[in-house]
């Protein structure tokens, strides 16, 4: 799919290596445009999560450049600006939820952006209601089901009104009912997305493009069979 607008996220010649594993990512080039829902496939250990963490600055590459919304990202301050517009949904919801109640978790981001407590509460309740989580505000986070935790983590991301959603195995540990609910919500969202998922039926219903990360190389997949660099 071709767009005339500027990319939201751009990666140029990105390389990454772990000290004991050697090279994981080799000369990665990638563009994400408004309207894209890009699914990245690859075996376990291929480096998919590493790539997502590099995009948002949780890991730092020694070679290559990452641009977020037109700005090169090298410093923590620059990556902070990128993270304000690109929300990462972690593979394990428990890595993202750390407050006692649902409302406190969802409020955390807006409070850090400088919203007043009243404003943060209002934004959080609106977001929870959009996701069908009415009445969850005072629920104890660690007592929620896996599907409920996943929807709350999505609320924590969406309340920040990002332009990009970065989803790392969003259906991890979800039953079929919870997967369908999540899928239906994601289909309605306007944000561009980068998605890692081993759940192919789920991912295929969202994808506008599919990429394969294999042997450190990221290639476009055509018709799920033919791949080109």
Secondary structure, DSSP 8 states (H G I E B T S, - for coil): ---SS--SEEEEEEEEEETTTEEEEEEEEEEE-TT-EEEEE--TTSSHHHHHHHHTTSS--SEEEEEETTEE--SHHHHHHHHHHEEEE-SSGGGT--SSBHHHHHHHHHHHTT--HHHHHHHHHHHHHHTT-TT-TTSBGGGS-HHHHHHHHHHHHHTT--SEEEEESTTTT--HHHHHHHHHHHHH--SEEEEE-S-HHHHHTT-SEEEEEETTEEEEEETTTEEE-
